């Protein structure tokens, strides 16, 4: 089983700082906390795969677009999940 490294939370307005996350699985997290939220993405899933990085049209900060749906979520609200956490999220559904 493959494990992802633990990444520090990034506070940046530069989209290039988030490029290493493209292709990774992420879940929503509470602002200023390390806990995951119980909110789902627009696709109805707790975990999505990052497709690209864009600038949020309203907030003017970096945001992710996802493979599973057409939603846009600001980068600082997403956190990379490990395989164990993905299994935990699958039990919620």
ABEGO torsion letter per residue (X at the ends): XBBBBBBBBBBBABAAAAAAABGBBBBBBBBGBABBBABBBAAGBABBBBABBBBBAAAGBBBBBBAABABBBBAAABBBBBAAAAAAAAAAX
